[in-house]
């Protein structure tokens, strides 16, 4: 075990040339990021999850009921032991052969059996109330963490001059505000990683799992080798659009369609501008080129930049889906206008509103 730890924490991988872990030990004059600080994220992730449960129960749910969002789910399928056994143990989408066998066994027509399976599948879908509460929790957290990040960063020199992220690197002291910002973001992503298995099941489960894993890896990497300054820029940029997305989803669940459309347009503009424009020209420029000139590359530098590029690939994928959704919605609007539909001016972006960002982030029609 000692040999494995020594190999994992190899200074030549994690740190620039001629820098050792002993050089980054805390002293009375300065405090530096320590790997063991990250253990705090796990109990804090549990606390965030518990706070979420309380928030959804006592704040989000009353707000939803005040907006006349009901807890009624889809129509339930009538109890049937044989069909239930097939549904739970064999398949939720029976083929024609199985349908014919069930029809003979139950003396039901095939259309009735298909209707039963459709109702049974819909029965597992969460109610609009549940979706609203989840979105309201995410909206509250994203709004808080983005506001905190902006207030913190506007006082830092590296917001206005990204080269400050690399001057005197890695001997850059860790402030209490920066430590809090990092641990809070890491804890939230760990809570998302865990709660993804209990939350509303979505088609984008795999790509969201990859996103959370990439985010956790980036935050951990940048903290351990003290790239925390540029890490704060990455986190704040990626938090910018999240609250708008969740607000749009809340408006959609509450049937405020015009507000929903407006918020989604704002989300799309902020998302694409921040992640394709500012992130590429500002953050990737400093991590790839300015850091190369001031510090020079070393193994963990390559890993960190590869993770950032992976994140940017995901951003491009999601931006493509956003544009595709918007174009499709606008196209439908033009068709309706051509048909003189009185609601042709309403561009229904939320037909395929993203479920997460993000962070969300991924999309479901």
DRENROTI-770754 format. One record per residue (C-alpha): x, y, z; chain; residue in three letters. Coordinates in nm, 4 decimals, decimal comma. Each point is the difference from the previous one (the first is absolute). Example, Ala and Ser with C-alpha at 12.3 -4.5 7.8 and 13.67 -1.06 7.14 Angstrom:
REM residues 2
+----------+----------+----------+-------+-----+
!        x !        y !        z ! chain ! res !
+----------+----------+----------+-------+-----+
!   1,2300 !  -0,4500 !   0,7800 !     A ! ala !
!   0,1370 !   0,3440 !  -0,0660 !     A ! ser !
+----------+----------+----------+-------+-----+
***
This chain:
REM residues 365
+----------+----------+----------+-------+-----+
!        x !        y !        z ! chain ! res !
+----------+----------+----------+-------+-----+
!   0,0000 !   0,0000 !   0,0000 !     A ! unk !
!   0,2840 !   0,2384 !   0,0832 !     A ! unk !
!   0,1519 !  -0,0708 !  -0,3402 !     A ! unk !
!  -0,3303 !   0,0708 !  -0,1760 !     A ! unk !
!  -0,0460 !   0,3288 !   0,1874 !     A ! unk !
!   0,3575 !   0,1036 !  -0,0769 !     A ! unk !
!  -0,0594 !  -0,0725 !  -0,3680 !     A ! unk !
!  -0,3352 !   0,1859 !  -0,0048 !     A ! unk !
!   0,1344 !   0,3083 !   0,1757 !     A ! unk !
!   0,3142 !   0,0171 !  -0,2092 !     A ! unk !
!   0,1174 !   0,3598 !   0,0096 !     A ! unk !
!   0,1238 !  -0,0142 !  -0,3575 !     A ! unk !
!  -0,3556 !  -0,0686 !  -0,1137 !     A ! unk !
!  -0,1903 !   0,2481 !   0,2151 !     A ! unk !
!   0,2405 !   0,2934 !   0,0314 !     A ! unk !
!   0,2229 !   0,2105 !  -0,2253 !     A ! unk !
!   0,3721 !  -0,0684 !  -0,0208 !     A ! unk !
!   0,1971 !   0,0613 !   0,3231 !     A ! unk !
!  -0,3165 !   0,0257 !   0,2130 !     A ! unk !
!  -0,0722 !  -0,2543 !   0,2753 !     A ! unk !
!  -0,2935 !  -0,0691 !   0,2308 !     A ! unk !
!   0,2123 !   0,1278 !   0,2881 !     A ! unk !
!   0,0128 !   0,3403 !  -0,1699 !     A ! unk !
!  -0,3811 !   0,0170 !   0,0146 !     A ! unk !
!  -0,0451 !  -0,0883 !   0,3655 !     A ! unk !
!  -0,1997 !   0,2486 !   0,2049 !     A ! unk !
!   0,2000 !   0,2492 !   0,2040 !     A ! unk !
!  -0,0830 !   0,2912 !   0,2260 !     A ! unk !
!   0,0592 !   0,2365 !  -0,2908 !     A ! unk !
!  -0,2044 !  -0,1771 !  -0,2679 !     A ! unk !
!  -0,2599 !  -0,2729 !  -0,0477 !     A ! unk !
!  -0,0039 !  -0,2188 !  -0,3113 !     A ! unk !
!  -0,2555 !  -0,2534 !  -0,1280 !     A ! unk !
!   0,0450 !  -0,3439 !   0,1552 !     A ! unk !
!  -0,1431 !  -0,3187 !  -0,1489 !     A ! unk !
!  -0,1516 !  -0,1013 !   0,3327 !     A ! unk !
!  -0,2151 !   0,3148 !  -0,0068 !     A ! unk !
!  -0,2149 !  -0,1707 !  -0,2631 !     A ! unk !
!  -0,1239 !  -0,2635 !   0,2453 !     A ! unk !
!  -0,2229 !   0,2730 !   0,1398 !     A ! unk !
!  -0,2042 !  -0,0160 !  -0,3214 !     A ! unk !
!  -0,1568 !  -0,3364 !   0,0865 !     A ! unk !
!  -0,1775 !   0,0918 !   0,3264 !     A ! unk !
!  -0,0874 !   0,3364 !  -0,1533 !     A ! unk !
!  -0,1512 !  -0,1763 !  -0,3045 !     A ! unk !
!  -0,2208 !  -0,1976 !   0,2387 !     A ! unk !
!  -0,1013 !   0,3237 !   0,1757 !     A ! unk !
!  -0,0858 !   0,1592 !  -0,3358 !     A ! unk !
!  -0,2161 !  -0,2995 !  -0,0855 !     A ! unk !
!  -0,1850 !   0,0277 !   0,3320 !     A ! unk !
!  -0,0447 !   0,3749 !  -0,0478 !     A ! unk !
!  -0,1458 !  -0,0776 !  -0,3399 !     A ! unk !
!  -0,2589 !  -0,2354 !   0,1500 !     A ! unk !
!  -0,1044 !   0,2649 !   0,2531 !     A ! unk !
!  -0,0076 !   0,2714 !  -0,2682 !     A ! unk !
!  -0,2147 !  -0,2054 !  -0,2366 !     A ! unk !
!  -0,2398 !  -0,1008 !   0,2768 !     A ! unk !
!  -0,0532 !   0,3303 !   0,1800 !     A ! unk !
!   0,0832 !   0,2677 !  -0,2610 !     A ! unk !
!  -0,0273 !  -0,1345 !  -0,3548 !     A ! unk !
!  -0,3137 !  -0,2087 !   0,0513 !     A ! unk !
!  -0,2075 !   0,2838 !   0,1558 !     A ! unk !
!   0,1119 !   0,2272 !  -0,2845 !     A ! unk !
!  -0,1068 !  -0,2604 !  -0,2553 !     A ! unk !
!  -0,3383 !  -0,0460 !   0,1629 !     A ! unk !
!  -0,0395 !   0,3784 !   0,0084 !     A ! unk !
!   0,0497 !  -0,0017 !  -0,3771 !     A ! unk !
!  -0,2706 !  -0,2697 !  -0,0346 !     A ! unk !
!   0,2493 !  -0,2698 !  -0,0939 !     A ! unk !
!  -0,1640 !  -0,3231 !   0,1050 !     A ! unk !
!   0,1640 !  -0,3162 !   0,1286 !     A ! unk !
!  -0,2209 !  -0,2225 !  -0,2127 !     A ! unk !
!   0,2059 !  -0,2298 !  -0,2184 !     A ! unk !
!  -0,0992 !  -0,1889 !  -0,3158 !     A ! unk !
!  -0,2986 !  -0,2317 !   0,0026 !     A ! unk !
!   0,0833 !  -0,3248 !   0,1782 !     A ! unk !
!  -0,0366 !  -0,3348 !  -0,1697 !     A ! unk !
!  -0,2560 !  -0,2353 !   0,1481 !     A ! unk !
!   0,1562 !  -0,2704 !   0,2242 !     A ! unk !
!   0,0845 !  -0,3199 !  -0,1852 !     A ! unk !
!   0,2433 !  -0,2530 !   0,1486 !     A ! unk !
!   0,0922 !  -0,1672 !  -0,3297 !     A ! unk !
!   0,0719 !   0,3203 !  -0,1900 !     A ! unk !
!   0,1808 !   0,1476 !   0,3014 !     A ! unk !
!   0,2307 !  -0,3028 !   0,0123 !     A ! unk !
!   0,0812 !   0,0383 !  -0,3692 !     A ! unk !
!   0,0561 !   0,3732 !   0,0444 !     A ! unk !
!   0,2347 !  -0,0277 !   0,2995 !     A ! unk !
!   0,1833 !  -0,3244 !  -0,0802 !     A ! unk !
!   0,0099 !  -0,0298 !  -0,3794 !     A ! unk !
!  -0,0677 !   0,3110 !  -0,2074 !     A ! unk !
!  -0,1725 !   0,3368 !   0,0082 !     A ! unk !
!  -0,0443 !  -0,0049 !  -0,3792 !     A ! unk !
!  -0,1383 !  -0,3419 !  -0,0997 !     A ! unk !
!   0,0358 !  -0,1068 !  -0,3626 !     A ! unk !
!  -0,2850 !  -0,1279 !  -0,2185 !     A ! unk !
!   0,0589 !  -0,3647 !   0,0877 !     A ! unk !
!  -0,0180 !   0,0651 !   0,3722 !     A ! unk !
!  -0,3056 !   0,2224 !  -0,0451 !     A ! unk !
!  -0,1802 !  -0,2791 !  -0,1829 !     A ! unk !
!   0,0877 !  -0,2463 !   0,2780 !     A ! unk !
!  -0,1255 !   0,2377 !   0,2703 !     A ! unk !
!  -0,3152 !   0,0632 !  -0,2012 !     A ! unk !
!  -0,0848 !  -0,3718 !  -0,0052 !     A ! unk !
!   0,0941 !  -0,0446 !   0,3661 !     A ! unk !
!  -0,2096 !   0,2918 !   0,1269 !     A ! unk !
!  -0,2693 !   0,0003 !  -0,2681 !     A ! unk !
!   0,0770 !   0,3668 !  -0,0652 !     A ! unk !
!   0,0369 !   0,1597 !  -0,3396 !     A ! unk !
!   0,3507 !   0,1107 !  -0,0948 !     A ! unk !
!  -0,0911 !   0,3692 !   0,0000 !     A ! unk !
!  -0,1121 !  -0,0209 !   0,3659 !     A ! unk !
!   0,3281 !  -0,1685 !   0,0983 !     A ! unk !
!   0,2002 !   0,2655 !  -0,1828 !     A ! unk !
!  -0,2011 !   0,2690 !   0,1793 !     A ! unk !
!   0,0725 !  -0,1674 !   0,3350 !     A ! unk !
!   0,3755 !  -0,0048 !  -0,0639 !     A ! unk !
!  -0,0073 !   0,3630 !  -0,1142 !     A ! unk !
!  -0,1857 !   0,1063 !   0,3162 !     A ! unk !
!   0,2362 !  -0,2094 !   0,2122 !     A ! unk !
!   0,3042 !   0,1650 !  -0,1552 !     A ! unk !
!  -0,1496 !   0,3460 !   0,0469 !     A ! unk !
!  -0,0828 !  -0,0890 !   0,3583 !     A ! unk !
!   0,3726 !  -0,0009 !   0,0827 !     A ! unk !
!   0,0486 !   0,3516 !  -0,1316 !     A ! unk !
!   0,0213 !   0,2691 !   0,2694 !     A ! unk !
!  -0,2754 !   0,2542 !   0,0388 !     A ! unk !
!   0,0350 !   0,3613 !  -0,1078 !     A ! unk !
!   0,0129 !   0,0942 !   0,3689 !     A ! unk !
!   0,3074 !  -0,2186 !   0,0509 !     A ! unk !
!   0,1701 !   0,1498 !  -0,3047 !     A ! unk !
!  -0,0785 !   0,3538 !   0,1131 !     A ! unk !
!   0,1444 !  -0,0605 !   0,3472 !     A ! unk !
!   0,3201 !  -0,1461 !  -0,1436 !     A ! unk !
!   0,0424 !   0,2942 !  -0,2378 !     A ! unk !
!  -0,0694 !   0,2543 !   0,2722 !     A ! unk !
!   0,2712 !  -0,1534 !   0,2207 !     A ! unk !
!   0,2520 !   0,0108 !  -0,2819 !     A ! unk !
!  -0,1037 !   0,3567 !  -0,0863 !     A ! unk !
!   0,0542 !   0,1130 !   0,3594 !     A ! unk !
!   0,3425 !  -0,1631 !   0,0275 !     A ! unk !
!   0,1246 !   0,1128 !  -0,3422 !     A ! unk !
!  -0,1122 !   0,3561 !   0,0652 !     A ! unk !
!   0,1757 !   0,0030 !   0,3375 !     A ! unk !
!   0,3277 !  -0,1541 !  -0,1158 !     A ! unk !
!   0,0191 !   0,2170 !  -0,3137 !     A ! unk !
!  -0,0697 !   0,3154 !   0,2010 !     A ! unk !
!   0,2655 !  -0,1001 !   0,2524 !     A ! unk !
!   0,2495 !  -0,0731 !  -0,2780 !     A ! unk !
!  -0,0533 !   0,3381 !  -0,1661 !     A ! unk !
!   0,0316 !   0,1866 !   0,3310 !     A ! unk !
!   0,3183 !  -0,1906 !   0,0804 !     A ! unk !
!   0,1643 !   0,0303 !  -0,3413 !     A ! unk !
!  -0,0604 !   0,3706 !  -0,0521 !     A ! unk !
!   0,2413 !   0,0627 !   0,2901 !     A ! unk !
!   0,2755 !  -0,2197 !  -0,1463 !     A ! unk !
!   0,2763 !   0,1164 !  -0,2364 !     A ! unk !
!  -0,0195 !  -0,3093 !  -0,2222 !     A ! unk !
!  -0,3549 !   0,0829 !  -0,1128 !     A ! unk !
!   0,1346 !   0,3063 !  -0,1826 !     A ! unk !
!   0,3400 !  -0,1414 !  -0,0963 !     A ! unk !
!   0,0069 !  -0,3776 !  -0,0491 !     A ! unk !
!   0,3818 !  -0,0051 !   0,0080 !     A ! unk !
!  -0,0372 !   0,0563 !   0,3756 !     A ! unk !
!  -0,1119 !  -0,3649 !   0,0158 !     A ! unk !
!   0,3596 !  -0,1029 !  -0,0769 !     A ! unk !
!   0,2279 !   0,2619 !   0,1517 !     A ! unk !
!   0,1894 !  -0,1527 !   0,2944 !     A ! unk !
!  -0,1725 !  -0,3325 !  -0,0655 !     A ! unk !
!  -0,0379 !  -0,2306 !   0,1932 !     A ! unk !
!   0,0877 !   0,2136 !   0,3033 !     A ! unk !
!  -0,3367 !   0,1750 !   0,0043 !     A ! unk !
!  -0,1628 !   0,0168 !   0,3455 !     A ! unk !
!  -0,3455 !  -0,1445 !   0,0571 !     A ! unk !
!  -0,2559 !   0,2441 !   0,1399 !     A ! unk !
!  -0,3020 !  -0,1037 !   0,2056 !     A ! unk !
!  -0,2398 !   0,1277 !  -0,2709 !     A ! unk !
!   0,1695 !  -0,2012 !  -0,2713 !     A ! unk !
!   0,0060 !  -0,3121 !   0,2201 !     A ! unk !
!  -0,3717 !   0,0360 !   0,0771 !     A ! unk !
!  -0,0849 !   0,0503 !  -0,3694 !     A ! unk !
!   0,1911 !  -0,3110 !  -0,1034 !     A ! unk !
!  -0,1319 !  -0,2305 !   0,2712 !     A ! unk !
!  -0,3580 !   0,1177 !  -0,0569 !     A ! unk !
!   0,0168 !  -0,0679 !  -0,3751 !     A ! unk !
!   0,1677 !  -0,3376 !   0,0497 !     A ! unk !
!  -0,2550 !  -0,1016 !   0,2639 !     A ! unk !
!  -0,2899 !   0,0942 !  -0,2249 !     A ! unk !
!   0,1332 !  -0,2066 !  -0,2892 !     A ! unk !
!   0,0545 !  -0,2974 !   0,2315 !     A ! unk !
!  -0,3597 !   0,0380 !   0,1195 !     A ! unk !
!  -0,1147 !   0,0030 !  -0,3647 !     A ! unk !
!   0,2076 !  -0,3088 !  -0,0706 !     A ! unk !
!  -0,1716 !  -0,1883 !   0,2829 !     A ! unk !
!  -0,3517 !   0,1379 !  -0,0468 !     A ! unk !
!   0,0052 !  -0,0735 !  -0,3739 !     A ! unk !
!  -0,0838 !  -0,3594 !   0,0886 !     A ! unk !
!  -0,3071 !   0,1056 !   0,2026 !     A ! unk !
!  -0,1144 !   0,3057 !  -0,1980 !     A ! unk !
!  -0,2324 !   0,0034 !  -0,2992 !     A ! unk !
!   0,1392 !  -0,2504 !  -0,2507 !     A ! unk !
!   0,0889 !   0,1662 !  -0,3295 !     A ! unk !
!   0,1271 !  -0,1108 !  -0,3374 !     A ! unk !
!   0,3159 !   0,2051 !   0,0495 !     A ! unk !
!   0,1092 !  -0,2002 !   0,3060 !     A ! unk !
!   0,3259 !  -0,1186 !  -0,1563 !     A ! unk !
!   0,1175 !   0,3346 !  -0,1321 !     A ! unk !
!  -0,0984 !   0,1752 !   0,3233 !     A ! unk !
!   0,1987 !  -0,2563 !   0,1976 !     A ! unk !
!   0,2977 !   0,0762 !  -0,2250 !     A ! unk !
!  -0,0534 !   0,3724 !   0,0538 !     A ! unk !
!  -0,0089 !  -0,0331 !   0,3806 !     A ! unk !
!   0,3094 !  -0,2209 !  -0,0088 !     A ! unk !
!   0,1877 !   0,2512 !  -0,2172 !     A ! unk !
!  -0,1039 !   0,2889 !   0,2283 !     A ! unk !
!   0,1107 !  -0,1831 !   0,3148 !     A ! unk !
!   0,3299 !  -0,0974 !  -0,1635 !     A ! unk !
!   0,0655 !   0,3579 !  -0,1120 !     A ! unk !
!  -0,0769 !   0,1497 !   0,3394 !     A ! unk !
!   0,2123 !  -0,2612 !   0,1775 !     A ! unk !
!   0,2924 !   0,0320 !  -0,2396 !     A ! unk !
!   0,0077 !   0,3778 !   0,0052 !     A ! unk !
!  -0,0192 !   0,0089 !   0,3800 !     A ! unk !
!   0,2698 !  -0,2584 !   0,0675 !     A ! unk !
!   0,2613 !   0,1627 !  -0,2265 !     A ! unk !
!  -0,1178 !   0,3513 !   0,0951 !     A ! unk !
!  -0,1491 !   0,1047 !  -0,3328 !     A ! unk !
!  -0,2845 !   0,1362 !   0,2106 !     A ! unk !
!   0,0083 !   0,3481 !  -0,1495 !     A ! unk !
!  -0,0800 !  -0,1109 !  -0,3519 !     A ! unk !
!  -0,2353 !  -0,2607 !   0,1496 !     A ! unk !
!  -0,2189 !   0,2744 !   0,1437 !     A ! unk !
!  -0,0321 !   0,1541 !  -0,3468 !     A ! unk !
!  -0,1098 !  -0,3345 !  -0,1453 !     A ! unk !
!  -0,2580 !  -0,0577 !   0,2723 !     A ! unk !
!  -0,1510 !   0,3479 !  -0,0190 !     A ! unk !
!  -0,0301 !  -0,0101 !  -0,3805 !     A ! unk !
!  -0,1750 !  -0,3355 !   0,0105 !     A ! unk !
!  -0,2392 !   0,1139 !   0,2733 !     A ! unk !
!  -0,1144 !   0,3052 !  -0,1976 !     A ! unk !
!  -0,2781 !  -0,1656 !  -0,2022 !     A ! unk !
!  -0,1199 !  -0,2630 !   0,2474 !     A ! unk !
!  -0,2456 !   0,2128 !   0,1967 !     A ! unk !
!  -0,1640 !   0,1238 !  -0,3221 !     A ! unk !
!  -0,0573 !  -0,3556 !  -0,1179 !     A ! unk !
!  -0,1628 !  -0,1083 !   0,3245 !     A ! unk !
!  -0,2115 !   0,3170 !   0,0053 !     A ! unk !
!  -0,1216 !  -0,0788 !  -0,3524 !     A ! unk !
!  -0,0940 !  -0,3524 !   0,1049 !     A ! unk !
!  -0,1884 !   0,1330 !   0,3030 !     A ! unk !
!  -0,1925 !   0,2413 !  -0,2241 !     A ! unk !
!  -0,0803 !  -0,2883 !  -0,2338 !     A ! unk !
!  -0,1366 !  -0,2166 !   0,2828 !     A ! unk !
!  -0,2082 !   0,2942 !   0,1229 !     A ! unk !
!  -0,1317 !   0,0512 !  -0,3575 !     A ! unk !
!   0,1411 !   0,3535 !  -0,0308 !     A ! unk !
!   0,0903 !  -0,0631 !  -0,3622 !     A ! unk !
!   0,1085 !   0,3484 !  -0,1086 !     A ! unk !
!   0,2258 !   0,0334 !   0,3034 !     A ! unk !
!   0,1298 !  -0,3490 !  -0,0670 !     A ! unk !
!   0,0862 !   0,0864 !  -0,3624 !     A ! unk !
!   0,1747 !   0,3224 !   0,1026 !     A ! unk !
!   0,2049 !  -0,1702 !   0,2718 !     A ! unk !
!   0,1044 !  -0,2776 !  -0,2348 !     A ! unk !
!   0,1140 !   0,2501 !  -0,2628 !     A ! unk !
!   0,2029 !   0,1786 !   0,2688 !     A ! unk !
!   0,1430 !  -0,3333 !   0,1145 !     A ! unk !
!   0,1016 !  -0,0939 !  -0,3553 !     A ! unk !
!   0,1722 !   0,3344 !  -0,0575 !     A ! unk !
!   0,1890 !  -0,0089 !   0,3305 !     A ! unk !
!   0,0904 !  -0,3696 !  -0,0374 !     A ! unk !
!   0,1443 !   0,0303 !  -0,3500 !     A ! unk !
!   0,1701 !   0,3346 !   0,0676 !     A ! unk !
!   0,1650 !  -0,1099 !   0,3239 !     A ! unk !
!   0,0946 !  -0,3553 !  -0,0915 !     A ! unk !
!   0,0918 !   0,0252 !  -0,3658 !     A ! unk !
!   0,1184 !   0,3593 !  -0,0047 !     A ! unk !
!   0,1368 !   0,1166 !   0,3342 !     A ! unk !
!   0,1171 !  -0,3437 !   0,1183 !     A ! unk !
!   0,1915 !  -0,0668 !  -0,3231 !     A ! unk !
!   0,1512 !   0,3443 !  -0,0486 !     A ! unk !
!   0,0641 !   0,0807 !   0,3656 !     A ! unk !
!   0,0442 !  -0,3096 !   0,2149 !     A ! unk !
!   0,1451 !  -0,2475 !  -0,2508 !     A ! unk !
!   0,2295 !   0,2732 !  -0,1247 !     A ! unk !
!   0,1509 !   0,0473 !   0,3451 !     A ! unk !
!   0,0195 !  -0,3707 !   0,0906 !     A ! unk !
!   0,1549 !  -0,1032 !  -0,3331 !     A ! unk !
!   0,2152 !   0,2967 !  -0,1035 !     A ! unk !
!   0,0583 !   0,2474 !   0,2826 !     A ! unk !
!   0,0810 !  -0,2761 !   0,2472 !     A ! unk !
!   0,2363 !  -0,1586 !  -0,2553 !     A ! unk !
!   0,1935 !   0,3274 !  -0,0279 !     A ! unk !
!   0,0110 !   0,0786 !   0,3749 !     A ! unk !
!   0,0201 !  -0,3435 !   0,1660 !     A ! unk !
!   0,0574 !  -0,2545 !  -0,2748 !     A ! unk !
!  -0,1666 !  -0,3404 !  -0,0464 !     A ! unk !
!   0,0306 !  -0,2964 !   0,2351 !     A ! unk !
!  -0,2027 !  -0,3264 !   0,0249 !     A ! unk !
!  -0,2972 !   0,1174 !   0,2078 !     A ! unk !
!  -0,0138 !   0,3162 !  -0,2133 !     A ! unk !
!  -0,0738 !  -0,2222 !  -0,3005 !     A ! unk !
!  -0,2668 !  -0,1944 !   0,1893 !     A ! unk !
!  -0,1677 !   0,3183 !   0,1215 !     A ! unk !
!  -0,0167 !   0,1449 !  -0,3501 !     A ! unk !
!  -0,1271 !  -0,3268 !  -0,1452 !     A ! unk !
!  -0,2837 !   0,0068 !   0,2540 !     A ! unk !
!  -0,0796 !   0,3588 !  -0,0984 !     A ! unk !
!  -0,0066 !  -0,0988 !  -0,3667 !     A ! unk !
!  -0,2303 !  -0,2922 !   0,0829 !     A ! unk !
!  -0,2301 !   0,2435 !   0,1765 !     A ! unk !
!   0,0065 !   0,2248 !  -0,3051 !     A ! unk !
!  -0,0965 !  -0,2924 !  -0,2240 !     A ! unk !
!  -0,3052 !  -0,0519 !   0,2218 !     A ! unk !
!  -0,0743 !   0,3724 !  -0,0201 !     A ! unk !
!   0,0107 !  -0,0150 !  -0,3810 !     A ! unk !
!  -0,2328 !  -0,2999 !  -0,0006 !     A ! unk !
!  -0,2534 !   0,1713 !   0,2259 !     A ! unk !
!   0,0240 !   0,3262 !  -0,1956 !     A ! unk !
!  -0,0754 !  -0,1924 !  -0,3188 !     A ! unk !
!  -0,3088 !  -0,1508 !   0,1607 !     A ! unk !
!  -0,1158 !   0,3416 !   0,1255 !     A ! unk !
!   0,0315 !   0,1522 !  -0,3477 !     A ! unk !
!  -0,1724 !  -0,3017 !  -0,1544 !     A ! unk !
!  -0,2890 !   0,0319 !   0,2462 !     A ! unk !
!  -0,0324 !   0,3737 !  -0,0638 !     A ! unk !
!   0,0031 !  -0,0401 !  -0,3788 !     A ! unk !
!  -0,2593 !  -0,2754 !   0,0164 !     A ! unk !
!  -0,2245 !   0,2103 !   0,2238 !     A ! unk !
!   0,0336 !   0,3063 !  -0,2234 !     A ! unk !
!  -0,0772 !  -0,2132 !  -0,3038 !     A ! unk !
!  -0,3177 !  -0,1259 !   0,1656 !     A ! unk !
!  -0,0945 !   0,3565 !   0,0834 !     A ! unk !
!   0,0319 !   0,1020 !  -0,3647 !     A ! unk !
!  -0,2194 !  -0,2890 !  -0,1079 !     A ! unk !
!  -0,2670 !   0,1035 !   0,2449 !     A ! unk !
!   0,0186 !   0,3580 !  -0,1169 !     A ! unk !
!  -0,0401 !  -0,1169 !  -0,3579 !     A ! unk !
!  -0,3072 !  -0,1929 !   0,1096 !     A ! unk !
!  -0,1311 !   0,3167 !   0,1711 !     A ! unk !
!  -0,0006 !  -0,1644 !   0,3409 !     A ! unk !
!  -0,0815 !   0,2601 !   0,2678 !     A ! unk !
!   0,2853 !  -0,1288 !   0,2171 !     A ! unk !
!   0,2617 !   0,0133 !  -0,2742 !     A ! unk !
!   0,2012 !   0,2663 !   0,1810 !     A ! unk !
!   0,0772 !  -0,2370 !   0,2883 !     A ! unk !
!   0,3320 !  -0,1752 !  -0,0581 !     A ! unk !
!  -0,0295 !  -0,3123 !   0,2151 !     A ! unk !
!   0,3643 !  -0,0562 !   0,0843 !     A ! unk !
!  -0,0923 !  -0,2189 !   0,2936 !     A ! unk !
!  -0,1227 !  -0,2848 !  -0,2205 !     A ! unk !
!   0,3522 !  -0,1307 !   0,0459 !     A ! unk !
!   0,1192 !   0,1900 !   0,3021 !     A ! unk !
!   0,3297 !  -0,1200 !   0,1486 !     A ! unk !
!  -0,0365 !  -0,1967 !   0,3212 !     A ! unk !
!   0,3348 !   0,0994 !   0,1501 !     A ! unk !
!   0,2930 !   0,2059 !  -0,0571 !     A ! unk !
!   0,1932 !  -0,0071 !   0,1932 !     A ! unk !
!  -0,0125 !   0,0652 !  -0,0001 !     A ! unk !
!  -0,1381 !  -0,0750 !  -0,1431 !     A ! unk !
!  -0,0394 !  -0,0912 !  -0,3440 !     A ! unk !
!  -0,1785 !  -0,2925 !  -0,1699 !     A ! unk !
!  -0,3288 !  -0,0186 !  -0,1779 !     A ! unk !
!  -0,3184 !  -0,2026 !  -0,0092 !     A ! unk !
!  -0,2837 !   0,0462 !  -0,2481 !     A ! unk !
+----------+----------+----------+-------+-----+
***
